[in-house]
Amino acid sequence: MADPPSTPQTKADLEQLIAALEARLADLYARLPAHTIPPAMIAELDEIDEQLELARARLALIEKG
């Protein structure tokens, strides 16, 4: 998995990153063909899901204090 260009440090940065990742995910799902999904699209879905999971975990840690 490729890390984002810079690691977000603040709650606002993480919220912005999460919103961007969710938008990318929604766009990718909208472009998925009904049959025979290309391996590159599956890999991109996995990558975005991993980045989103990490960003949400970081945000949860920040919100806990």
Buried (B, 14 or more C-beta within 10 A) or exposed (E): EEEEEEEBEEEEBBBEBBEBBEEBBEEEEEEEEEEEEEEEBEEBBEBBEEBBEBBBEBBEEBEEE
